[in-house]
Amino acid sequence: MKEVGQFLLKTLFYALIFLILIYLYVFLGRGQGGFIYNEF
């Protein structure tokens, strides 16, 4: 049961980081107004 708890915590932790990265990517993408495209 202890290993299952650690597995769930690790999964939630990575899921949270993943969501934060997506949120930042979308937020910065909309805020800059095509900043990535202007680089090339």
Distance bins in CASP14 RR format, pairs under 12 A and 6 or more apart:
PFRMAT RR
TARGET T0000
AUTHOR 0000-0000-0000
RMODE 2
METHOD distances of the structure
MODEL  1
1 7 0 0 0 0 0 1 0 0 0 0 0
1 8 0 0 0 0 0 1 0 0 0 0 0
2 8 0 0 0 0 0 1 0 0 0 0 0
2 9 0 0 0 0 0 1 0 0 0 0 0
3 9 0 0 0 0 0 1 0 0 0 0 0
3 10 0 0 0 0 0 1 0 0 0 0 0
4 10 0 0 0 0 0 1 0 0 0 0 0
4 11 0 0 0 0 0 1 0 0 0 0 0
5 11 0 0 0 0 1 0 0 0 0 0 0
5 12 0 0 0 0 1 0 0 0 0 0 0
5 13 0 0 0 0 0 1 0 0 0 0 0
6 12 0 0 0 0 0 1 0 0 0 0 0
6 13 0 0 0 0 0 1 0 0 0 0 0
7 13 0 0 0 0 0 1 0 0 0 0 0
7 14 0 0 0 0 0 1 0 0 0 0 0
8 14 0 0 0 0 0 1 0 0 0 0 0
8 15 0 0 0 0 0 1 0 0 0 0 0
9 15 0 0 0 0 0 1 0 0 0 0 0
9 16 0 0 0 0 0 1 0 0 0 0 0
10 16 0 0 0 0 0 1 0 0 0 0 0
10 17 0 0 0 0 0 1 0 0 0 0 0
11 17 0 0 0 0 0 1 0 0 0 0 0
11 18 0 0 0 0 0 1 0 0 0 0 0
12 18 0 0 0 0 0 1 0 0 0 0 0
12 19 0 0 0 0 0 1 0 0 0 0 0
13 19 0 0 0 0 0 1 0 0 0 0 0
13 20 0 0 0 0 0 1 0 0 0 0 0
14 20 0 0 0 0 0 1 0 0 0 0 0
14 21 0 0 0 0 0 1 0 0 0 0 0
15 21 0 0 0 0 0 1 0 0 0 0 0
15 22 0 0 0 0 0 1 0 0 0 0 0
16 22 0 0 0 0 0 1 0 0 0 0 0
16 23 0 0 0 0 0 1 0 0 0 0 0
17 23 0 0 0 0 0 1 0 0 0 0 0
17 24 0 0 0 0 0 1 0 0 0 0 0
18 24 0 0 0 0 0 1 0 0 0 0 0
18 25 0 0 0 0 0 1 0 0 0 0 0
19 25 0 0 0 0 0 1 0 0 0 0 0
19 26 0 0 0 0 0 1 0 0 0 0 0
20 26 0 0 0 0 0 1 0 0 0 0 0
20 27 0 0 0 0 0 1 0 0 0 0 0
21 27 0 0 0 0 0 1 0 0 0 0 0
21 28 0 0 0 0 0 1 0 0 0 0 0
22 28 0 0 0 0 0 1 0 0 0 0 0
22 29 0 0 0 0 0 1 0 0 0 0 0
23 29 0 0 0 0 0 1 0 0 0 0 0
23 30 0 0 0 0 0 1 0 0 0 0 0
24 30 0 0 0 0 0 1 0 0 0 0 0
24 31 0 0 0 0 0 1 0 0 0 0 0
24 32 0 0 0 0 0 1 0 0 0 0 0
25 31 0 0 0 0 0 1 0 0 0 0 0
25 32 0 0 0 0 0 1 0 0 0 0 0
25 35 0 0 0 0 0 1 0 0 0 0 0
25 36 0 0 0 0 0 1 0 0 0 0 0
26 32 0 0 0 0 0 1 0 0 0 0 0
26 33 0 0 0 0 0 1 0 0 0 0 0
27 33 0 0 0 0 0 1 0 0 0 0 0
28 34 0 0 0 0 1 0 0 0 0 0 0
28 35 1 0 0 1 0 0 0 0 0 0 0
28 36 0 0 0 0 1 0 0 0 0 0 0
29 35 1 0 0 1 0 0 0 0 0 0 0
29 36 1 0 0 1 0 0 0 0 0 0 0
29 37 0 0 0 0 0 1 0 0 0 0 0
29 38 0 0 0 0 0 1 0 0 0 0 0
30 36 0 0 0 0 0 1 0 0 0 0 0
32 38 0 0 0 0 1 0 0 0 0 0 0
32 39 0 0 0 0 0 1 0 0 0 0 0
34 40 0 0 0 0 0 1 0 0 0 0 0
END
